[in-house]
Structures are given as structure tokens and as C-alpha cells.
Amino acid sequence: MILFFLASIVISLEVCNHPIYCQGEILNAIQTMSIYKDSKTFVDMPMKYELQQVLVNWKSVNPKDKQQVVDFIEVNFNPAGSDSVFSVPSDWKQNPKFIDNISELKLKTWAQEINKLWLGLSKRFTYDESKSSYISCPHPFFVPGGRFREFYYWDTLWVVEGLLGSEMVDSAIKMQQNFLHLIETIGYIPNGARIYYKGRSQPMVTPLITEKIYDYLLQSNQKQRALQLLQDSFDLLEREFQFFYNERTHLSYKIFENAKLDSRIFYYSSATDYPRPEAYKEDIKLAQKSKDKQQKYKDIAAGAESGWDFSSRWFKSPNSFESISTTNVIPVDLNVLMILNMRILSRFAKILGHGQKYSYYQLQAQSNEELLNSNFFNQTQWFDYLVTEKKLKVDYYPSNFFPLLLGEAKNQKIIEELTKYVNQFEGGLPTSLFETKQQWDYPNSWPPLNQFVIEGLILNKQQDLAFQLSQKWINNAYCSYEKSLKTYGEGYMFEKYDATKIGNQGGGGEYEVQSGFGWTNGVAIWILQKFGDKLLLPNC
């Protein structure tokens, strides 16, 4: 079936050509000199002067003289992150109702502290956009925390989960409106709200965010506001879907013999074929032995688009980062999310009276679900597919169980297999069984992956296993918070945890583990809302 009703939408995939923040001699000199431990620091530093003046000032600098380069930065740039300020959300509540549902007093106190963290994560950009790397948006936003000074795409799904649990629907809607603004002005949502992220997105979750807000408004008896949300959003949700449909698909019949001629299968990619500005020297080092550096840079950026940056999922050899080949992988998780997006678009089309679009998205979702089950499922779970090798990548990752979100646990062996992994680890599901020192591998346990699996189990009426995994994850997050409170005098919520040891933060990857933390707070609130009356106080 041709996507005839979206044919008029033309999306030009914009990448960043900024001569300081994205490409050029200045970026190359500063990043390759390792002036900052974290490569992201420089590209988050706003300019003190207009771009042309800074370029003129650079002409008097010897790019091989480190002290001259350091002096140039001092004269021409302000500190990283000084382009934004904290913004107290007007709808924050001290005691949202979910806290009342928590039985254990100490968990209740912890939940109150998590709820307060929203106050330190809400920001707004205040700087002259022409002098900064940020992408302007109309409303305040929530950042993950730490080195992440801007909002990120798929992180926001769990941030919104938490905001709705905290009864901050106005804040959630403002985040969704920021996303709509990006789709309207850029054509898609970049990885994060910085110009150097242009050229790559992250897993498409705007329809999921919109549906969660819509259902919250309905449950709050705000029916007119809910309908207005859909009316304001639908065309732009379609536009984003079209971006993924055009830019992130293979024609299925070229890969799978049983595929329909008009169906497409989704994968991660990028329009950039140069080092990531925020990890410039790291990418140059990684690609230095590659015969095709441009393709290697594309695969690195595609790995970042996946949200799993980085993981053995994308490596041809599990322990070789240099073998990264993300664009060769057809991932289970992205295709599950796109099926969910199709279902949501179909639902919204029906509500808005768009009969043809309702039928189209419904049929497309069914077709892609059949394709997923017939080509990715292997006895007990779904595996990523390797295009060049023409075979499944039969290794454990939590994403293997994401089809549970579609209601696909028709085979009891799936639940039995997942139960083994839940029982094996005391701190939640690990991201893989490969110990590669990459952050999206063993032993790290990531909040969003655990939440998706828990939600899938609930949808498939596996309440006991869902609760078991929830309790284990809460044990880890709570004990880690208590441990940091004793160690540093302040409790921290971390972006990731160690699945093998209760109370330990995760590690590995390109930067130190970060606290804050947007999606961790969101997952904690979501679990406390679901199971607060049953959760036991961990023995830390």
C-alpha cells in the first residue's frame, strides 16, 4: 500500500554544518588536544560574541599551540551549560497521590525525595540562540541531569511517565509541545536539543508520549483538553512517522522472502559521516584503522541514535568496539516501537474521524507484527536480525522481550525464559551477558529497559513476575540512594545500576556515571505507583 496521504510531505534531513560546534578547524583543534576530559564540555560552551567575530579572533591563534587555544577559549566562550537556567515548574506538588499508596514508610519518604528532584531538573534556555549550540524550544524542559544539560528524545518518555505520576500534566504537555515544535521546524526530533545532534534521532516515542498524556487527561475528566491535544498533534505525529518511514527503513521483501512487496522494516542510521562533535577525539581514535571511515562514523552515530550507546548489540565481534556495524542490524526494539506507533496513529485517526488513515495504520501495524513474529522469533524470544549475514543475532538482550508490549506472550516458553533471567540477577535485568566495558552491556541494568519488560509482563497478565522484577529494581535504586546518602551526604538517583550487586551504580562507557536522573526518577515513580502497596523495604 502506498502512503498516499502523506505523499505531499517532503522532509530534508538536516545535519549540522556549524563551523565551531559541529565541524571545522576550531572544533578539531580543541577536541584533539584533549583540553577537557569530557569532549561534550566544549560544544556546550556558548560564545561570548557573534560567530563571525569568534572566527576572526581564531585567525590569530596557532592551532598547534595548546596555550594559545586555551586562551582563545577563555576569551571567546562562557562555561558549559551557562546558556540555560533552572525553571521551577508551576504545577509541582509536594505530595502527589501516588505517595499515599505506598505502604512502607521509608519507601514513602524516598518517593517524596524523588518527587522533589523534578525541581532541580527543570530548565529553560536563556542565551542568544545564535551564540549557542542549543536548539530553541518554546517551553521549559526537563533534563536527565549531570553532563546532560539539555533534553533528550527517548529519555523523555520515562520523564513524562514520572511527571504524570507526580500529577504534573502541564509540564508533560509542554515537553510534548517542544517535540511538536522540533518536528515542525526540523522535520524530526534530534537525539537531543543541541545542533550537533542533528542528523540522527532516537527511537520514535512522540506518539507514545502523546497517548500517555491523552489517557491521563481522559482519566482526569478533561475530555475537551484531551481532544484538543490530538487535534494539535496528529499531523505532526504523521510527519515524524514519515521521517522514519522514508529515512530508517529497508524494503522488507529485499531481506525476507515472506514479506509483502509494500512493507518496510525499520533500522537505526544517521545522516552524519563525520566524528560526533560531543565525542570527537573518541570517534577519530575508534575509526582510525577503518578502511571506510565515513561508514564507521555513520555506524557510530547510528549506535547513538539507538539510545544504546554503546553495546555489543551493534558489534560484529562482541568485544570489539571497532567492529561496530549498527546499520547492519535490524533491531527488535525499534520495530516493536514502530508497531506501537502505528497502533496509536490508527487509534488517533479513528477518534478524529480519519477513516482511511485509521485503516492504513491498522493494516500496517498488523503487517509489521506478522513480519516480526515470522522472522525474528526463535523458540523463546525475538532476536535482532543481521542483514549481511542473513541470520539472527542469537544473544540475550532485554530488547528480545519487548514484543511483550504488543501482547505477544502466546508461547509459555517466552515467560519461562524471561523468568530465568529475572531469577538470575538480584538487581534487575542486565543489558547483555557480554562484559565489554561498554555501558549498554553487562553488568549494567538500565531503568527504561526494565520498565518496558515489566510493562510487557503486566500486559500479558504476568503480574507475579512483573512484581518480582519491580521489587528487584526498586531494591537496587533505593539501596544505591541510601548508600550515596551515607557516602556523600546526599541521595542520588543514577542513570544505571549494577544488576549483580544491590546498591551499586553502573559504570563503563564514554563518561562517568551520571546522577539526577530523569528516566530513573520516572521509572521509580511508575513502579511505586503500580506496586506501592506491595513493595517491601529492601534490606540494604
N, C-alpha and C positions, 0 to 999 in steps of 0.2 A: 504494500500500500504506500503510495506517495504521500509525503507530509504536505499536502496541497495547501492547507490553510495557513501554513507558516512560510510558504514559499517567498513571500514578499520581504521576509526578514533577512537582511544581509548583515553578517557580523564580520567585521575586520578585526582579526586577532592582534591587538596592540601589544607591543613589547616596549621596554624602556630603553631609550637612547640618551638619557641624561648624561652629559659629559663629565659629571662628578660622581653621582650616586649609582650609576649603572655600568658605564663603560668609559674608556679613555685613559690618558696618561696619568692624571691625578689619582684616580682610583687605583691603578696598577702600582704606582709608586708607593702609596700609603699602605696598601694591603700587603704587598710583597715584602715590605720592610718589617712587618710584624710589630708595628708601633703599639698596637693594642692586642691584649691576649685574646679577646673575642673580636673576630672580624666584623661582627654586627655593630660594634660600637661606632665606628667612623660613619657608616652610612645612615646612622640615626642622629647625626650631629647637624643641626640646622646652620645655615650660613648666616653670617652677620651682615653681609652685603648682597647686592643683586648678583646674579650669576655671572654676568659679563665682567663685573668688577673683580670677582674672585678669579676668573680665568686670566684677566690681565695681571693680577697680583702673582699668579703662578709663573708667569713668564720670567720673573727674576729669580726663580728658585732652581737650584741644581738638583734634579730629581734623584741623583745618586748620593746626595749629601743628607744623611738622616737628620742631623740637627736642623738644617735649613727646612726640611719637610716638617719637622715637629714645630718649628717656629711658625711656619706657614699655617698650620692647623690652628695654633693658638691665636693667631691674629685674625683668622677668617671664619672660625667656626665657634659656635656655642656648644655646651656639653650635650651629650647624647640624651635624648628624651626631654630636652628643655622646650620642645615645640608643643607640649601638652601640659595640662594642669588637671588636678583632681576635680571632680564634679559630683557633688552629693546628690544622689538620686532622690527625687521628690516623693517617690512612692515607697521608700524603705519603711518597713515596720519592725518594731523591736521584738514582737512576739507573734510571728505568723502561726496560723492554726496547726500546721504540721507538728510543731513542737509539743503541743498538748497531747498528741497521740503517742509520744514516746514514753515507755514505761519506766526504764532505768533512769534514775535521777541524774547520774553523771553523764549519760548519753544526751539527756535533755540539755544539760549545761553546755556540753560540747556543741550541740546543734545551735544553741544561741550564739556561741562564739563564731561558728561558721557563717551564720546569718549576718553577723557584723562585718565579715570580710568583704561583703559587697561594697561597703563604704570606701574601702581602700583600693578597689579595682575599677571604679567608675571614673572615666576621664573624658576630656574633650580637647580637641586641637585648638590652639590659640595663635599659632605663629602664621606669618605670611606664607601661604602655600608655595609661592614661587621660590622661597628660600629654604624649603624643607623637602624631605623625601616622603612625607606623609601624603596620603590620598584623602582629600577633603570629603567629609560627610556631614549631613545636616544636623545630626543629633549626637548627644553624648553616647559613650560606648563603654563596654566592659573589656578589659584586657586580661590575659591569662595571669600576668604577674612576672616579677623578676626582669630578665632581659627582654621580655616580650612587652614592649611599650605601646603596642597598637593592637587592634583586634584581629583575630584570625578567623578564617572561614568556618571550617568544620568544628573547631572548638566551641563556636557559638551555639551549636545545637544543645550541648550539655549545659552551657551557661544559661540558655533560655529555660531548660528543664528546671534548673535551680531557681531562677528568677520567678517562674510560675509557682514553684513550691513555696517560695517566700512571698507570694501574693503581690509581686511587682510586675503586673501585666503591662503597665505603661512603659516601663523600662524595656520589657521584652519587645513590645511593638516598635519602640524607637530603634532597637537593634535590627529588627526585620526591615524597617523603613530605610535604614542605612544600606542594607543589602539591595533593596529595590533601587535605590539611588545609584549604586555601583553598576547594576545590570543596565539601567537606563543610560548611563553615561559612558560605560566602558564596553558593555555587551556581555560581560560575565563578571564573576566575583574573583578577584585575585586571591592568592594564597593568604595574604594579609594586607592591611591598609597602608602599604608602602609602595612607592612606584617601582622599586627594584623587584617586587614580586610579580609584576606584570609578565604575561606570557605563560603563566601556569596558574591553575586554580587549586581547588581541593575537592574532595568528594562532595557531590551536589546534595545539599541538605536544606536549601531555602524552602522547598515545598513542605518538608517535614517540620521545619520551624513554624511555618505558616499554619499548618494543620494543628499543631500543638496549641498555638495561640487561639486559633479559631474554636477548638473544642473547649478550651478554658473559658472563653467568652460565653459560649453556649451554656456551659455548666454554671456560669455566674449570672445567667439570665440576662445577658447583654446581646440579644439576638440581632438587633439592628447594627450594632457595632461590629459583630461577627460578620454579617453580610457585607458591610462596607469594607472590611478587611479583604474579603475575597474579590470584591469589585475593583479595589485599588491594586490588587496584587496579580490577578490571573494573567494578564497579557505579558507582564514581565517575567512571571514564572515560566511561561511558554518560551519566552525569548531565551532564558537561561537554558532550558531544556534543549532548545535548538542549537545552542552553542555546543553542548556535549554531544548531541546527535551528529553535528557536522564535523567537529574537531576531535572527538575522542571515541570514534567507532571504527571497527572493521566491518566490511560486508560479511555477514555470518557464513554465507554459502562458500566463501573462499577458504574457510577454515574448517567448517563442519559439514559433512556430507548430508546430514539430515536437516539442515537449516532451510528456511524459506528464503526465496530469492530476494525479498524486500526487507528482511530482518537485519538488524545490526547488533553487534556485541561491543561492549564498552571497555576501554583500557585507559591507563594514565599516560600522559605525554606532556610535552612542553613546546612552546614556540621559540624558546631560547636555546642557542647552541654556543654559549659562552659561559665562563665561570659565574656562579651565583655571586652577586656583589657582597652579600652578607656572609659568605663563606669562600671568599675569593682565593686566598692562598691555599686553602684546603683542597679546593677543586682543581687548581693547577697541579698540585702535587699528585692528586689521585689520577689525573688524566695524562701525566707526563709520559708514561710508557705506552699509551694507547695509539694504535695506528690510525684511528679515526677520532680525533679529539672532539670534533663538533658533535658527533653522535654520543660520545661519552658524556659530554656536558648536558646534552638533551636527556639522557637516561638518568643522570644525577638529579636534574631539575624535576623530571617525572617522578622520581622517588620522593622528592619533597612534596609534589602535588598529591601523592597518595596519603600524606599525613604520617606515613610510616618512614620517617627519615632518621635513621636508615635501618634496613632489615635484610636478613638473609633471604627473605621472600623474593627480593629483586636481584639476587646474585646467582650467577651460573654455577659458581662454586661456593658453598655455604660460608666458608671462612675467608673469602677473598672479596673485599670491597671493590677492588679493581675490576672484578668481573660483573659489576652492576649492569643490568640489562632490563630495566624496568619496562620499557616499551615492548619487550618480547613477552610480557606476562599479561594474560587476560585474567584479572582478579575477581575472585568470588564476591568480595565485599562491595566493590563499585557496582557490579551488575545487580546485586540484591538491592542496593540503594536506588538504582535507576528504575527497577521494577516498582519499588515503593513509591517513587516519584510519579511514575505513570499512573499508578492506582490513585494517588492523591489528586493528580490533574484530572483524572476521569471523574472522581467524586466532585471536585470543584466545578467542573464543566456541567455536570448534571444539576447541581444546585443553582448555577447561573443560567440554566436553560440553553446551553450549547450542545444540542443533541448529537451532531456529527462528531464533535470533539470528544464527547463522552464515550461514544462507541469506539473512536480511533484509539484513545489511550487505553481503554479497557482491553481491546484486542491486542494492542502492542504489549501490554503487561503480560497477558496470557501467553503470547508467543515467546517472549523472552524467558518467562518462567519455565516453559516446556524445554527451551534450549538449555537453560541452566541445569535442569534435572536430568536431561538425557546425555549431556556431555561433560558435566563437572562432578557428578555424584559417583562415588566409588564405595559401595557397601555400607560404610558407616559415617561418611562425611563428604563434603564437597571440597574439591581441591582446585587451586589455580591451574590454568592451562598455559603451557609453553608453546608459543606459535611456531618457532623454528624447529623445535624438537618434535612437535606434533604429539605431545603427551602431557599427562597431568603431572604436576609437581606434588608428589605424594608425601608431603611433610606436614606435621602438625602446626597450625596457627589458629588462634581463636576465630579468625575470619572464616575458617572452614565451617563454622556453625552459624554464621549469620543468616543463612536461609531459613533458620527457625523463625526469623522475623516475618517471613512470608506464610507461616503456619505449615511448615513442610515436614514436621516430625512424624510422618506416617509410618516410618520404619523404627521399631523399638530399638534396633541396634544403634541408631544415632544417639539416643538418650543413654544407652549403656556405655557407649564410647566416651561421651562427654562426662558421664559420671566418674569414669576412671581418672580423667584429668582434674576434676573438681576435688576428688578424694586425695589425689597425689600431692597436692600443694596446699600449704596451710595459709597462704596469704593471698589467694586469688589465682586466676589463670595466668600462667606465664605467656609471653608474647610468642615464644617459639621454644624449641628444645635445643637450639644451637647457641653455644656460648661464644659469641663473636666479638664482644665488647662494643657492639652497636646497641643503641638504646632501645630499638624495637626488636630485641631478641632476649633470650634467656639471660638472667632470671627476672627481668623486669615485668611487672604486672601493671598494665595501663588502665586507668579508670574507664575510659569510654568503651574499650573492648569488653571489659567485664560487664558493663551496663547493657550493652547490646545483647550479650549472651543471656543475661538474667531476664531481660525483656522478652527475648525469644522463648525462653523456657516458660515464662508466665503465659504467653500467647498460646503455647502448646499444652497448657494445663499441667505443667510440671512444677507445681508450687513448692514442693518439698526441696527439690534440687535447686530451684531458684533461691529459696531462703537460705539453703546451706552455703551457696556461693556468696550471697549477700552478706551473711554473717562473717565469712572469712575475709571478705574485702573490708568490711567495717572494722574488724579486729585489727587489720593492718593499718588502716588510716588513723584510727583512734590511738593505737599504741605508738605510732610514729609521731602523732601530735603530742602525746604526753611525754614522749622521750625528748623531743625538741624543747618542750616547755621546761623540763628539768635541766637540759644541757645549756640552752641559750636564754632562758628566762622568758621565752615567747613561744607559743604553739604555732607550728607550721603545717599547712596542708601542701603536700608535694605533688608534682605533676605525675610522678610514677613511683611505684614501690617495688620491693623485692618479694617475689612470690614465695620464696623459700624460707624467709625469716620474718616473723611478725614484728612490726615496729621499725623496719628498716626502709629507708628511702631507696629508690633505684639509682642507677648510675650508667656510665658509658656514654658513647656518642661524642658529638662535636662540642659540647658545652657542659658546664656543671649543672647538676640537678637544680631545678627552679622551684621556688615556693610561691604560694599565692592562694590557691591556684584555681583559675576559673572552672575548668571542667571537673576537677576533683571535688570542688565545693558543690557543683551541680549534681554530680553522681551521688555524693554523700546525702544531700537533701532528698534526692529522688528515692534512694533506698530507705532512708529514715521515714519518708512519707508512706512508702509501701509496707514496710515491716516494723515500724517503730514500736508497735505494741508487743512484738515477739522477740525483738533483738535482745540478746544478753550482753551484759557488760563484759568486755574482754578481760582476760587475766594477763596483763602485760608483765 
